[in-house]
Amino acid sequence: MRDCLQTEENSMPALLIADIDVHDADRYADYRSANPAIVNKFGGRYVALGGEVKVLEGDWQPRRTIVIEFPDMSALTAFYESEEYGKLRPIRWESADSRLVAIETLAEPVDRP
């Protein structure tokens, strides 16, 4: 079991993965225009932004999929819990149905047999 305490040398990037179903595009535009500056402030970068999605298995039907990479889980959590993002969150809630997860990545790729 790995040590839960991480230093800068062994911290791993973390991904925020969002599945967004926009039902008020005008209102959601307010959220979408303000969010990148906050993401950037916390070291995040967009790696997927509503591109083509192919469901390979199961019944998941994602709408607008967004993936944002942060330097580590602490930065992702700081972004999500920040006062700035706290002001935007209600706009997203009012204008879209959304599901968000945060996942820590691997420090090194792993080949599995």
ABEGO torsion letter per residue (X at the ends): XBBABBBAAABBBBBBBBBBBBABAAAAAAAAAAAAAAAAAAGBBBABBGBBBBBABEABBBBBBBBBBBABAAAAAAAAABAAAAAAAAAAAAABBBBBBBBBBBABBBBBX
